Amino acid sequence: MSLLELKQVSYQTILKDVSLQIEKNAFLTISGPSGGGKSTLLRLIASLLTPTQGKILFEEREQSDYPYTTYRQEVSYCFQQPALFGDTVRDNLAFPYLIRDKDINQAEMLEYLNMVDLPKSDLDKSITLLSGGERQRVALIRNVLFLPKVLLLDEVTVGLDERTKAIIHQLILTIHQKGCTILQVTHDEAEIKTADDLLLVQEGRLMK
């Protein structure tokens, strides 16, 4: 049984008749020319866009059959430019607990901060004082505090220094080892060269 399946999915003139099966615990790297449809593909899987043709199945059920919030918790999308809210890092990391009516686990939040080389004191740091790399790390933690079944990464390392990239790569690897299926869009040559499973998207079509 495929975890995710796209059946002849099209979106306007951007994606054309895309069919794809993604197995549980896959790590799929998606690349190709700018404007080819990579991010659109990810946004369709994330339910941020609705196909103009075709079907997307998650665990053999149509994407549209799931309650919006339920699907988003299982198939989690990370933006290229992280969107943080509230005033502090704590506000962002508390959010996954609050929407699930769970008690906030500060120890777990601090453990994840340590995993991405951020000090404990950053928990109460204003988000306005965070660098781009720090913001991306906080956004990623927010997405994986409750492990999704699928994590969608839309060029999350673009513009970051090599040290921050390495920290984020290690977090992604750890999440994958815990059983999370990863789909990442990237133009990064190092990420493309080390990809075990590479999918090329060009002019709205898959070139695997």
Secondary structure, DSSP 4 states (H G I P E B T S, - for coil): --SEEEEEEEETTTEEEEEEEE-TT-EEEEE-STTSSHHHHHHHHTTSS--SEEEEEETTEEGGGS-HHHHHHHEEEE-SS----SSBHHHHHHHHHHHTT----HHHHHHHHHHTT--GGGGG-BGGG--HHHHHHHHHHHHHSS--SEEEEESTTTT--HHHHHHHHHHHHHHHHTT-EEEEE---HHHHHT-SSEEEEETTEE--
